Amino acid sequence: MPKPAPDDAPPDRLCNDPRSPYFNAEALERDVGIRFKGVEKTNVEEYCVSEGWVRVAAGKATDRYGNPLTIKLTGAVEPYFKNKKPG
């Protein structure tokens, strides 16, 4: 897959929880894909490229508020947009 242009790269850190300061609805609308250690991951809740980690859901377990329990995994993170930028 070709590398995206620098102005069309996903954010360094992104979370899909609206309560997080790293939530970015505009980026999530474009469907961000994550390659972690060279393997495509579909269950990523949050990632950080500069720190080299992802948070993935731990099965179907939830906390007392109904939020998924997550596990932090470290390694090479490669985010990319699955959809082209509109316009």
Chimera marker file (.cmm) of the C-alpha trace (Angstrom):
<marker_set name="trace">
<marker id="1" x="0.000" y="0.000" z="0.000" r="1" g="1" b="0" radius="0.5"/>
<marker id="2" x="1.459" y="3.427" z="-0.922" r="1" g="1" b="0" radius="0.5"/>
<marker id="3" x="2.338" y="5.857" z="1.855" r="1" g="1" b="0" radius="0.5"/>
<marker id="4" x="-0.161" y="8.727" z="2.272" r="1" g="1" b="0" radius="0.5"/>
<marker id="5" x="0.843" y="12.306" z="1.609" r="1" g="1" b="0" radius="0.5"/>
<marker id="6" x="2.038" y="14.051" z="4.818" r="1" g="1" b="0" radius="0.5"/>
<marker id="7" x="-1.033" y="16.322" z="4.884" r="1" g="1" b="0" radius="0.5"/>
<marker id="8" x="-3.307" y="13.290" z="4.435" r="1" g="1" b="0" radius="0.5"/>
<marker id="9" x="-1.907" y="11.145" z="7.251" r="1" g="1" b="0" radius="0.5"/>
<marker id="10" x="-3.987" y="9.976" z="10.220" r="1" g="1" b="0" radius="0.5"/>
<marker id="11" x="-3.309" y="11.693" z="13.556" r="1" g="1" b="0" radius="0.5"/>
<marker id="12" x="-0.405" y="10.509" z="15.737" r="1" g="1" b="0" radius="0.5"/>
<marker id="13" x="-2.846" y="9.478" z="18.459" r="1" g="1" b="0" radius="0.5"/>
<marker id="14" x="-6.516" y="8.606" z="18.037" r="1" g="1" b="0" radius="0.5"/>
<marker id="15" x="-9.238" y="7.161" z="20.256" r="1" g="1" b="0" radius="0.5"/>
<marker id="16" x="-12.754" y="6.067" z="19.287" r="1" g="1" b="0" radius="0.5"/>
<marker id="17" x="-14.258" y="7.042" z="22.694" r="1" g="1" b="0" radius="0.5"/>
<marker id="18" x="-16.032" y="10.454" z="22.440" r="1" g="1" b="0" radius="0.5"/>
<marker id="19" x="-15.038" y="11.295" z="26.034" r="1" g="1" b="0" radius="0.5"/>
<marker id="20" x="-11.316" y="11.100" z="25.219" r="1" g="1" b="0" radius="0.5"/>
<marker id="21" x="-9.273" y="14.233" z="24.404" r="1" g="1" b="0" radius="0.5"/>
<marker id="22" x="-7.825" y="12.228" z="21.465" r="1" g="1" b="0" radius="0.5"/>
<marker id="23" x="-11.231" y="11.625" z="19.848" r="1" g="1" b="0" radius="0.5"/>
<marker id="24" x="-11.385" y="12.988" z="16.287" r="1" g="1" b="0" radius="0.5"/>
<marker id="25" x="-14.731" y="12.431" z="14.545" r="1" g="1" b="0" radius="0.5"/>
<marker id="26" x="-13.445" y="13.795" z="11.225" r="1" g="1" b="0" radius="0.5"/>
<marker id="27" x="-10.640" y="11.207" z="11.092" r="1" g="1" b="0" radius="0.5"/>
<marker id="28" x="-12.911" y="8.365" z="12.223" r="1" g="1" b="0" radius="0.5"/>
<marker id="29" x="-15.422" y="9.161" z="9.452" r="1" g="1" b="0" radius="0.5"/>
<marker id="30" x="-12.701" y="8.334" z="6.927" r="1" g="1" b="0" radius="0.5"/>
<marker id="31" x="-12.299" y="4.854" z="8.463" r="1" g="1" b="0" radius="0.5"/>
<marker id="32" x="-8.788" y="4.555" z="9.894" r="1" g="1" b="0" radius="0.5"/>
<marker id="33" x="-7.102" y="1.183" z="9.441" r="1" g="1" b="0" radius="0.5"/>
<marker id="34" x="-4.351" y="-0.021" z="11.773" r="1" g="1" b="0" radius="0.5"/>
<marker id="35" x="-1.440" y="-2.319" z="10.995" r="1" g="1" b="0" radius="0.5"/>
<marker id="36" x="0.202" y="-3.455" z="14.249" r="1" g="1" b="0" radius="0.5"/>
<marker id="37" x="3.505" y="-5.328" z="13.906" r="1" g="1" b="0" radius="0.5"/>
<marker id="38" x="2.629" y="-5.886" z="10.242" r="1" g="1" b="0" radius="0.5"/>
<marker id="39" x="-0.779" y="-7.473" z="10.993" r="1" g="1" b="0" radius="0.5"/>
<marker id="40" x="-4.123" y="-5.802" z="10.232" r="1" g="1" b="0" radius="0.5"/>
<marker id="41" x="-6.082" y="-5.184" z="13.466" r="1" g="1" b="0" radius="0.5"/>
<marker id="42" x="-9.819" y="-4.493" z="13.525" r="1" g="1" b="0" radius="0.5"/>
<marker id="43" x="-10.425" y="-4.300" z="17.294" r="1" g="1" b="0" radius="0.5"/>
<marker id="44" x="-8.244" y="-1.267" z="18.137" r="1" g="1" b="0" radius="0.5"/>
<marker id="45" x="-9.850" y="1.166" z="20.592" r="1" g="1" b="0" radius="0.5"/>
<marker id="46" x="-6.938" y="3.657" z="20.716" r="1" g="1" b="0" radius="0.5"/>
<marker id="47" x="-3.439" y="3.982" z="19.253" r="1" g="1" b="0" radius="0.5"/>
<marker id="48" x="-0.332" y="6.172" z="19.505" r="1" g="1" b="0" radius="0.5"/>
<marker id="49" x="2.271" y="6.027" z="16.748" r="1" g="1" b="0" radius="0.5"/>
<marker id="50" x="5.008" y="8.073" z="18.471" r="1" g="1" b="0" radius="0.5"/>
<marker id="51" x="4.857" y="5.981" z="21.667" r="1" g="1" b="0" radius="0.5"/>
<marker id="52" x="4.358" y="2.710" z="19.748" r="1" g="1" b="0" radius="0.5"/>
<marker id="53" x="1.272" y="1.162" z="21.350" r="1" g="1" b="0" radius="0.5"/>
<marker id="54" x="-2.345" y="0.202" z="20.710" r="1" g="1" b="0" radius="0.5"/>
<marker id="55" x="-5.232" y="-0.563" z="23.053" r="1" g="1" b="0" radius="0.5"/>
<marker id="56" x="-7.377" y="-3.493" z="21.968" r="1" g="1" b="0" radius="0.5"/>
<marker id="57" x="-10.603" y="-4.835" z="23.430" r="1" g="1" b="0" radius="0.5"/>
<marker id="58" x="-10.104" y="-7.777" z="25.816" r="1" g="1" b="0" radius="0.5"/>
<marker id="59" x="-12.774" y="-10.102" z="24.479" r="1" g="1" b="0" radius="0.5"/>
<marker id="60" x="-16.329" y="-9.228" z="25.465" r="1" g="1" b="0" radius="0.5"/>
<marker id="61" x="-15.392" y="-8.103" z="28.992" r="1" g="1" b="0" radius="0.5"/>
<marker id="62" x="-16.723" y="-4.728" z="30.133" r="1" g="1" b="0" radius="0.5"/>
<marker id="63" x="-16.209" y="-2.521" z="33.158" r="1" g="1" b="0" radius="0.5"/>
<marker id="64" x="-19.019" y="-1.550" z="35.502" r="1" g="1" b="0" radius="0.5"/>
<marker id="65" x="-20.006" y="1.323" z="33.183" r="1" g="1" b="0" radius="0.5"/>
<marker id="66" x="-20.351" y="-0.924" z="30.122" r="1" g="1" b="0" radius="0.5"/>
<marker id="67" x="-17.116" y="0.212" z="28.456" r="1" g="1" b="0" radius="0.5"/>
<marker id="68" x="-14.887" y="-2.496" z="26.954" r="1" g="1" b="0" radius="0.5"/>
<marker id="69" x="-11.863" y="-3.571" z="28.979" r="1" g="1" b="0" radius="0.5"/>
<marker id="70" x="-8.681" y="-2.978" z="26.991" r="1" g="1" b="0" radius="0.5"/>
<marker id="71" x="-5.151" y="-4.330" z="26.880" r="1" g="1" b="0" radius="0.5"/>
<marker id="72" x="-2.197" y="-2.119" z="25.929" r="1" g="1" b="0" radius="0.5"/>
<marker id="73" x="0.151" y="-3.770" z="23.414" r="1" g="1" b="0" radius="0.5"/>
<marker id="74" x="3.486" y="-2.261" z="22.371" r="1" g="1" b="0" radius="0.5"/>
<marker id="75" x="5.057" y="-2.475" z="18.927" r="1" g="1" b="0" radius="0.5"/>
<marker id="76" x="5.169" y="-0.821" z="15.515" r="1" g="1" b="0" radius="0.5"/>
<marker id="77" x="1.898" y="0.992" z="14.691" r="1" g="1" b="0" radius="0.5"/>
<marker id="78" x="0.990" y="1.983" z="11.106" r="1" g="1" b="0" radius="0.5"/>
<marker id="79" x="-2.318" y="3.875" z="10.761" r="1" g="1" b="0" radius="0.5"/>
<marker id="80" x="-3.779" y="4.654" z="7.338" r="1" g="1" b="0" radius="0.5"/>
<marker id="81" x="-7.024" y="6.003" z="5.907" r="1" g="1" b="0" radius="0.5"/>
<marker id="82" x="-9.175" y="3.445" z="4.077" r="1" g="1" b="0" radius="0.5"/>
<marker id="83" x="-11.218" y="6.174" z="2.336" r="1" g="1" b="0" radius="0.5"/>
<marker id="84" x="-9.941" y="9.080" z="0.258" r="1" g="1" b="0" radius="0.5"/>
<marker id="85" x="-10.249" y="12.659" z="1.509" r="1" g="1" b="0" radius="0.5"/>
<marker id="86" x="-13.472" y="14.258" z="0.228" r="1" g="1" b="0" radius="0.5"/>
<marker id="87" x="-13.028" y="17.048" z="-2.293" r="1" g="1" b="0" radius="0.5"/>
<link id1="1" id2="2" r="1" g="1" b="0" radius="0.2"/>
<link id1="2" id2="3" r="1" g="1" b="0" radius="0.2"/>
<link id1="3" id2="4" r="1" g="1" b="0" radius="0.2"/>
<link id1="4" id2="5" r="1" g="1" b="0" radius="0.2"/>
<link id1="5" id2="6" r="1" g="1" b="0" radius="0.2"/>
<link id1="6" id2="7" r="1" g="1" b="0" radius="0.2"/>
<link id1="7" id2="8" r="1" g="1" b="0" radius="0.2"/>
<link id1="8" id2="9" r="1" g="1" b="0" radius="0.2"/>
<link id1="9" id2="10" r="1" g="1" b="0" radius="0.2"/>
<link id1="10" id2="11" r="1" g="1" b="0" radius="0.2"/>
<link id1="11" id2="12" r="1" g="1" b="0" radius="0.2"/>
<link id1="12" id2="13" r="1" g="1" b="0" radius="0.2"/>
<link id1="13" id2="14" r="1" g="1" b="0" radius="0.2"/>
<link id1="14" id2="15" r="1" g="1" b="0" radius="0.2"/>
<link id1="15" id2="16" r="1" g="1" b="0" radius="0.2"/>
<link id1="16" id2="17" r="1" g="1" b="0" radius="0.2"/>
<link id1="17" id2="18" r="1" g="1" b="0" radius="0.2"/>
<link id1="18" id2="19" r="1" g="1" b="0" radius="0.2"/>
<link id1="19" id2="20" r="1" g="1" b="0" radius="0.2"/>
<link id1="20" id2="21" r="1" g="1" b="0" radius="0.2"/>
<link id1="21" id2="22" r="1" g="1" b="0" radius="0.2"/>
<link id1="22" id2="23" r="1" g="1" b="0" radius="0.2"/>
<link id1="23" id2="24" r="1" g="1" b="0" radius="0.2"/>
<link id1="24" id2="25" r="1" g="1" b="0" radius="0.2"/>
<link id1="25" id2="26" r="1" g="1" b="0" radius="0.2"/>
<link id1="26" id2="27" r="1" g="1" b="0" radius="0.2"/>
<link id1="27" id2="28" r="1" g="1" b="0" radius="0.2"/>
<link id1="28" id2="29" r="1" g="1" b="0" radius="0.2"/>
<link id1="29" id2="30" r="1" g="1" b="0" radius="0.2"/>
<link id1="30" id2="31" r="1" g="1" b="0" radius="0.2"/>
<link id1="31" id2="32" r="1" g="1" b="0" radius="0.2"/>
<link id1="32" id2="33" r="1" g="1" b="0" radius="0.2"/>
<link id1="33" id2="34" r="1" g="1" b="0" radius="0.2"/>
<link id1="34" id2="35" r="1" g="1" b="0" radius="0.2"/>
<link id1="35" id2="36" r="1" g="1" b="0" radius="0.2"/>
<link id1="36" id2="37" r="1" g="1" b="0" radius="0.2"/>
<link id1="37" id2="38" r="1" g="1" b="0" radius="0.2"/>
<link id1="38" id2="39" r="1" g="1" b="0" radius="0.2"/>
<link id1="39" id2="40" r="1" g="1" b="0" radius="0.2"/>
<link id1="40" id2="41" r="1" g="1" b="0" radius="0.2"/>
<link id1="41" id2="42" r="1" g="1" b="0" radius="0.2"/>
<link id1="42" id2="43" r="1" g="1" b="0" radius="0.2"/>
<link id1="43" id2="44" r="1" g="1" b="0" radius="0.2"/>
<link id1="44" id2="45" r="1" g="1" b="0" radius="0.2"/>
<link id1="45" id2="46" r="1" g="1" b="0" radius="0.2"/>
<link id1="46" id2="47" r="1" g="1" b="0" radius="0.2"/>
<link id1="47" id2="48" r="1" g="1" b="0" radius="0.2"/>
<link id1="48" id2="49" r="1" g="1" b="0" radius="0.2"/>
<link id1="49" id2="50" r="1" g="1" b="0" radius="0.2"/>
<link id1="50" id2="51" r="1" g="1" b="0" radius="0.2"/>
<link id1="51" id2="52" r="1" g="1" b="0" radius="0.2"/>
<link id1="52" id2="53" r="1" g="1" b="0" radius="0.2"/>
<link id1="53" id2="54" r="1" g="1" b="0" radius="0.2"/>
<link id1="54" id2="55" r="1" g="1" b="0" radius="0.2"/>
<link id1="55" id2="56" r="1" g="1" b="0" radius="0.2"/>
<link id1="56" id2="57" r="1" g="1" b="0" radius="0.2"/>
<link id1="57" id2="58" r="1" g="1" b="0" radius="0.2"/>
<link id1="58" id2="59" r="1" g="1" b="0" radius="0.2"/>
<link id1="59" id2="60" r="1" g="1" b="0" radius="0.2"/>
<link id1="60" id2="61" r="1" g="1" b="0" radius="0.2"/>
<link id1="61" id2="62" r="1" g="1" b="0" radius="0.2"/>
<link id1="62" id2="63" r="1" g="1" b="0" radius="0.2"/>
<link id1="63" id2="64" r="1" g="1" b="0" radius="0.2"/>
<link id1="64" id2="65" r="1" g="1" b="0" radius="0.2"/>
<link id1="65" id2="66" r="1" g="1" b="0" radius="0.2"/>
<link id1="66" id2="67" r="1" g="1" b="0" radius="0.2"/>
<link id1="67" id2="68" r="1" g="1" b="0" radius="0.2"/>
<link id1="68" id2="69" r="1" g="1" b="0" radius="0.2"/>
<link id1="69" id2="70" r="1" g="1" b="0" radius="0.2"/>
<link id1="70" id2="71" r="1" g="1" b="0" radius="0.2"/>
<link id1="71" id2="72" r="1" g="1" b="0" radius="0.2"/>
<link id1="72" id2="73" r="1" g="1" b="0" radius="0.2"/>
<link id1="73" id2="74" r="1" g="1" b="0" radius="0.2"/>
<link id1="74" id2="75" r="1" g="1" b="0" radius="0.2"/>
<link id1="75" id2="76" r="1" g="1" b="0" radius="0.2"/>
<link id1="76" id2="77" r="1" g="1" b="0" radius="0.2"/>
<link id1="77" id2="78" r="1" g="1" b="0" radius="0.2"/>
<link id1="78" id2="79" r="1" g="1" b="0" radius="0.2"/>
<link id1="79" id2="80" r="1" g="1" b="0" radius="0.2"/>
<link id1="80" id2="81" r="1" g="1" b="0" radius="0.2"/>
<link id1="81" id2="82" r="1" g="1" b="0" radius="0.2"/>
<link id1="82" id2="83" r="1" g="1" b="0" radius="0.2"/>
<link id1="83" id2="84" r="1" g="1" b="0" radius="0.2"/>
<link id1="84" id2="85" r="1" g="1" b="0" radius="0.2"/>
<link id1="85" id2="86" r="1" g="1" b="0" radius="0.2"/>
<link id1="86" id2="87" r="1" g="1" b="0" radius="0.2"/>
</marker_set>
